[in-house]
Structure formats: C-alpha cells, structure tokens
Amino acid sequence: MSPTHTNTNSDTQLRIQERALSAAGAAFVSAIIVNPLDVAKTRLQAQAAGVPYQGVCQMAPFQTNTTPHDIRCSAVSSSEPPLPCPSVCNRYKGTLDVLYKVTRQEGFPRLWRGTSASLALAVPTVGIYMPCYDILRNMVEDFTTQNAPNLTPYVPLVAGSVARSLACISCYPVELARTRMQAFRATQSGKPPGVWKTLLGVIHPDKGTNIFQSLHRYRFWWTGLGAQLSRDVPYSAICWSTLEPIRKSILGLAGDGASAATVLGANFSAGFVAGTLASAATCPLDVAKTRRQIEKDPERALKMTTRTTLLEIWRDGGLRGLFTGVAPRVGRAGPSVGIVVSFYEVVKYVLQLRHPT
C-alpha cells in the first residue's frame, strides 16, 4: 500500500472537530512566533506606498551600547522633551532595520503589534483552511484515481485553491484590521486600538457621513478582498503542489514505520520549502494587497483594482517595488508553513492512534 493511500484512509477516520482543533493549535503557535517578521514586511510595504513614519526616538535602554548615531536620535536627557527624529531614523532600510527601530522607538512589545488580530484571524482561518483542504483533497483524489488518473498530480493545486478561497472570504475583515494595525504606527501615549476599534476606524474615517455612506460603509471592511484572493489562491496552489510531492517522498523513505518524529520532520521540511517558494513567487501580489488595504481615501479605495495597483507599483518602483518586503515575507512564510503543517499533521497522527485501523 502506498504512503498516499495510507494517509488518505487514516485521514477519513478523523472528525471535522479534530481536524479543526489540530489546525487551530498550529495557527496559534505560528502566529506568535512569526509576527515580528510580519510587522517588518508590512512596514516596508507601507513605507513604499508613501506612509510616513514620523515620530520621536527614545533613549537607548543600554547606554553602554550607545553610538554617535544613537545619540543623534535620542533626547538629551530624561528631563527634556523628546526630540523629533531626523529622516535617517524614520526611514526603514531593511528587515533588521525595521525590527531595530520599532524596538527602539516604539518598544519591544510593538514587534507583536497585531498579534491579537493574527490570532483572531489565524485560528478560524486555518481551522477552515486545513480541514477543508484535507477533505477536498481526499474527495478529489479518490475521484481522479478511479476516473482520471492523469489528473491526480493536480489535486493539491485545486483543493488548496478552493480551501484558501473559502477561508479568506469568511475571515477577511480581521485580515484588513491586522494589516492596518501593523502598517500604521501607534501613538506614543495610550493603548493602541485593537481589532474592533481599527475596523470601526475603517468605516467611520470622519464624522461627516451622509446617508449613502452610512448604508454602504461596511463595504470598506472588504476593501482589497480581490487582491487578497489574487495573492492567496496562487500562493496555495504553488504551496500545496510543491509540498505534497516532497512530503510523500520523505514519508515514503520511512515506509510503514513512520513515527511522530518522522511525521514532524517530513512535514516541516516540505512546508518550509513550499512556503518559501510560494511566498517569493507571489510577493508582488502581496505588495498590491497591502497597498489596497492601507488606502485611507474611501473613494480611491473603492476604485482601486489589483491590476491598476500593480501597474502603479511598477511605475513608482519598478521590479524592486514589486518585491518590496520579500525578505521578511519569505523569512516568515517558510517557518510559518512548516510549523502549521507539521503541528497539524503531528496532532492528527496522535489523534489517529485513538481510532481503530
């Protein structure tokens, strides 16, 4: 019996609640670990779109490590008001520079800005995405095996695309809130707005709202959905069509004696490679999605399309503009997919031991 067939049979023993539990736990772990890279990616893309990052710089927490550059960006003493940052302090130069400046200017916890939205988004999204992918893959694979064997290699591509579309549409407003929470710098004083307040800010940008705007204001919660689907559908198609062959090859080497450690290693390795390739290939679509989600002009937001946004990015920054934030995106996606898939499959493996074969 082939590893593919064994996996399919064992999958059918799991209830939808068990699949969702496995996926939710995987999403929770991944969202916390990779959030700083998500913040870095969003800040770089927002900066390229014209979002200004003006503010004040804080004193370095460890004065022994202070350099002339740090002194120039710091207040003279704690008794004096903070000095405005020169342009060199406000301009992000790369992934590490974003992480450093966010930590220094806004505080270390700001690297996890939007984590609440990530968790609120990741748990239901992955809880829908992974089980739906499993179910669709098994159904379509059984059908193609019996009726069209030549189409079997394309099963992960179809199942991944459909499952991701369902997950994106159902949870999109929280995705919009997360992008805005990460893109815009919070005020130095007071608690930054959470998911709900951020969403309210999207539909109530100002107090002068007429009746027509009141009736249609909730449309703004779905601003950029087309760009999100344009990014996530090919991302999932590339990811799963790459992941499945690698995973099956590694598990095939282990044969019938696969253990939890083997399942963990095979799925993390396959997920890491697949996530890296898919994130790099779809980076231009991710840049377009971010630009559409952070647009503050309601009229412009409704008129923007993914195609016109891509052309605008190309005109402003060329090829480099289309791949803004590719380093943190790839650095985030590879481990994230590896963590989610391996955690999900290991929990499934443990739960399968409870069912008779």
Summary of the structure (lengths in Angstrom):
residues: 357
radius of gyration: 22.5
end to end distance: 14.1
largest distance: 77.7
contacts: 1140
relative contact order: 0.14
helix: 77%
strand: 1%
